[in-house]
Amino acid sequence: MLETSIDSPAPVRVVSEAIKEWIGKLGPIWVEGELSQVDDRKGSTMIFMRLRDTSAEMSISVSCHRSVFAAVAPLPANARIKVFSKVNFYTGNGSLSLNAREIHHVGIGELLARLEALKKILAAEGLFAASRKKVLPFLPRRIGLICGRNSAAEKDVVENARRRWPAVEFEIREVAVQGASAVSEVSKALKELDDHSEVDVIIITRGGGSFEDLLPFSDEGLVRLVAACKKPVVSAIGHEQDTPLIDLVADFRASTPTDAAKRVVPDIAEENKMLGERGARLLRAIKNLIDGEVGEVKGLASRPIMRDPMLLVTPLVEDLSTAKKNLRQEIRHLIELTEGELTQSVSQLRALSPRAVLNRGYAVVQRSDGNLVRSYDEIPLDSTIWLRFARGSATATVRATSEVIEKPKS
C-alpha cells in the first residue's frame, strides 16, 4: 500500500507500477462480452480485438495469439464470446488489456438456456403476472416512442397512429436497438419518457432481426426497468414469432409496430361510427319510452273516470249520506234508550227519597243540636225538638216519653 501525503506525493511511475503489481495478482479470469472489432494485421502473430459489455457502453482491448483466434474462427459479426485471459496493465500509457489464452463462442443453445433460466426467475418473482399489468389509456395525450434511428418501425407506428387519430402527438427517442449500446440507450430513453409529465403510454419497437440482434431486449436490467415503469409499456419487438423477455413483462405485447399503433390509439372513423350507432340507439330508446308514456296516458284518458271524474265521487257522497242518516238514527235510538233509563232511575230515586216517606205522613225528628232522633231515650224531657214534614216543619216540647208506642192523649 502506497503511503502518500500532500507533502510527499507518489510519482506517476510509482503509481503505475503499483497498479500493475496489484493487477498482476488477479491471475487469469474468464470474461464475457460482445466482439465489436477485430484487427488482423498481416505478418503479425497476434490478433487484436475489442470486447464490449452488452449492458453498458464500455469496452476493453483484447489480444491473443493467432492460433487461439483460429480455433474459433470464423466468428459472426457482434458475436458473443468468452475469453480466458490474463489482465495486463501497461505503465507506459496507463492502458488495460486482456491477453486471451482461450476463446469460446457463446452459442445460441447456451444463450437460450440462460434466457430460460432468467425467465423462470422473473416469473417466480411475479413480473409476468397479468394482475400487475397496467391498462392502456383510451386516448393518450402523448405517446412515448423508443425506436431505432430513422427506422421503418418508427414510420409504421407514427403513420398508422396518425391515420387512426390525426391529432395524436409523439415524444420520440431514437436509440441503438441492437449491439452493445442498445441496453443502455433504451434504458435511458425509457427512464426519460417514464418521467415525462405529458407521456401517458410508452411504445418500445424495432423491426425483425436475428436472435442475437434481439438479445438486448431480454437483458435482465432492461426487463426489470420495464416492470418498474409507472406508465403502461407496449412492446413491439421483431416479428410475431419473436418473444424477447421484454414482451412478457410489458403491459401489452404487440405483434408488430403497426399492431402497436392500433392498440394505443382508437380509430376515429370507428369511434364516429360507434357514436352514430349509439346515438341512433339512444334516440330509438327515447322515442320508445315517449311512445310508451303517451300510450299509457291515452289509456288513462280513455277510462270512464277521466271522462266524468264525479263517477268516483258520487258513490262516496251517497255512502256518506247513508252513513249520516244511519248515524242520526243510531243517535236518536240511543237517546231514547238513555231517556227511558233516566226516567226509571228518577222514579227509583224518588221512591227511595225521604221526601216520599214524608208524603206518606211521616216526619223527621231532630234535636236542637241537629242530630236525628231514632229512639225515645235520645231526647230528655222538656227538651225542644224539630219536626220536619213533607210540607213545612214545627217545634215541640217533650212532655213525656215511652218505650211503648201509644196514641197520644187528646
Residue pairs with C-beta under 8 A, 6 or more apart in sequence:
2 10
2 14
2 15
2 18
4 10
10 18
13 91
16 89
16 91
16 94
17 91
19 89
19 91
20 89
20 91
23 87
23 88
23 89
23 96
24 89
26 87
27 86
28 84
28 85
28 86
28 101
29 84
29 85
29 87
30 82
30 83
30 84
30 85
31 51
31 60
31 82
31 83
31 85
31 98
32 80
32 81
32 82
32 83
32 106
33 51
33 52
33 53
33 54
33 59
33 60
33 80
33 81
33 180
34 51
34 52
34 53
34 54
34 78
34 79
34 80
34 81
34 179
34 180
35 49
35 50
35 51
35 52
35 75
35 78
35 79
35 80
35 81
36 50
36 51
36 52
36 59
36 78
36 179
36 180
37 49
37 50
38 47
38 48
38 49
38 75
39 47
39 48
39 49
40 47
41 48
44 66
45 65
45 66
46 63
46 64
46 65
46 66
47 63
47 64
47 65
47 66
47 68
47 69
48 61
48 62
48 63
49 61
49 62
49 63
49 64
49 69
50 59
50 60
50 61
50 62
51 59
51 60
51 61
51 62
51 81
51 83
51 98
52 58
52 59
52 179
52 180
53 59
53 180
54 80
54 180
54 183
54 215
54 216
54 219
55 183
55 184
55 219
55 221
56 183
56 184
57 180
57 181
57 184
59 180
60 96
60 97
60 98
61 95
61 96
61 97
61 98
62 83
62 85
62 97
62 98
62 99
62 100
63 97
63 98
63 99
63 100
64 83
64 85
64 99
64 100
64 101
64 103
68 100
68 101
68 102
68 103
69 103
71 103
72 81
72 103
72 104
72 105
75 81
75 105
76 212
78 178
78 179
78 180
78 212
79 105
79 106
79 212
80 105
80 106
80 111
80 212
80 215
81 103
81 104
81 105
81 106
82 103
82 104
82 106
83 98
83 100
83 101
83 102
83 103
83 104
84 100
84 101
84 102
84 103
85 98
85 99
85 100
85 101
86 98
86 99
86 101
87 96
87 97
87 98
87 99
88 96
88 97
88 98
88 99
89 95
89 96
90 96
90 97
108 211
108 212
111 211
111 212
111 215
115 218
115 245
118 218
118 220
118 245
119 245
119 248
122 128
122 220
122 223
122 224
122 245
122 248
122 249
123 248
126 132
127 223
127 224
127 227
127 248
127 249
128 248
128 249
132 227
133 251
133 252
134 231
134 232
134 251
135 232
135 251
136 201
136 232
136 234
136 251
136 252
136 263
136 264
137 200
137 201
137 232
138 266
139 165
139 265
139 266
140 168
140 199
140 200
140 201
140 264
140 265
141 169
141 198
141 199
141 200
142 169
142 170
142 171
142 196
142 198
142 199
142 200
143 161
143 168
143 169
143 170
143 171
143 199
143 200
143 201
143 202
143 203
143 264
143 265
144 170
144 171
144 172
144 173
144 193
144 194
144 196
144 199
144 201
144 202
144 203
144 231
145 154
145 157
145 158
145 170
145 171
145 172
145 173
145 202
145 203
145 205
146 173
146 175
146 186
146 189
146 190
146 193
146 202
146 203
146 204
146 205
147 153
147 154
147 157
147 172
147 173
147 174
147 175
147 177
147 203
147 204
147 205
147 206
148 154
148 174
148 175
148 176
148 177
148 178
148 206
148 207
149 174
149 175
149 176
150 174
151 174
151 177
151 206
151 207
152 207
152 257
153 205
153 206
153 207
153 236
153 257
154 172
154 174
154 205
154 257
156 205
156 256
156 257
156 258
156 261
157 203
157 205
157 236
157 257
157 258
157 260
157 261
158 170
158 172
158 261
159 261
160 257
160 258
160 261
160 262
161 168
161 170
161 261
161 264
161 265
162 168
164 261
164 262
164 265
164 266
164 267
164 268
165 265
165 266
165 267
165 268
166 268
168 265
171 193
171 196
171 198
171 199
173 189
173 192
173 193
175 182
175 185
175 186
175 188
175 189
176 182
176 185
176 186
177 186
177 206
177 216
178 206
178 209
178 213
178 214
178 216
179 216
182 216
182 217
183 216
183 219
183 221
183 222
186 204
186 216
186 217
186 222
187 221
187 222
187 225
190 202
190 204
190 222
190 225
190 226
190 229
190 233
191 225
193 199
193 202
193 231
194 202
194 229
194 230
194 231
199 231
200 231
200 232
201 231
201 232
201 233
201 234
201 264
202 229
202 231
202 232
202 233
202 234
203 233
203 234
203 236
203 254
203 257
203 260
203 261
203 264
204 217
204 226
204 233
204 234
204 235
204 236
204 237
204 246
204 250
205 235
205 236
205 237
205 254
205 257
205 260
206 214
206 217
206 236
206 237
206 238
207 238
207 257
208 238
208 239
208 242
209 238
214 237
214 238
214 242
214 244
215 244
216 222
217 235
217 237
217 244
217 245
217 246
217 247
218 244
218 245
218 246
222 246
223 245
223 246
223 249
224 249
226 233
226 235
226 246
226 249
226 250
227 249
232 251
232 252
233 250
233 251
233 252
234 250
234 251
234 252
234 253
234 254
234 260
234 263
234 264
235 244
235 246
235 247
235 250
235 252
235 253
235 254
236 253
236 254
236 255
236 256
236 257
236 259
236 260
237 244
237 246
237 247
238 244
239 255
239 256
240 255
240 256
247 253
252 263
254 260
254 263
300 306
304 311
305 311
305 312
350 356
354 364
355 390
358 364
358 388
358 389
358 390
359 390
363 387
363 388
363 389
364 372
364 387
364 388
365 372
365 373
365 379
365 385
365 386
365 387
366 372
366 373
366 385
366 386
366 388
367 373
367 378
367 379
367 383
367 385
367 386
368 383
368 384
368 385
368 386
371 378
373 379
373 385
376 401
376 402
376 403
377 401
379 385
379 398
379 401
380 398
381 398
381 399
381 400
381 401
382 397
382 398
382 399
383 397
383 398
384 395
384 396
384 397
384 398
385 395
385 396
385 397
385 398
386 393
386 394
386 395
387 393
387 394
387 395
387 396
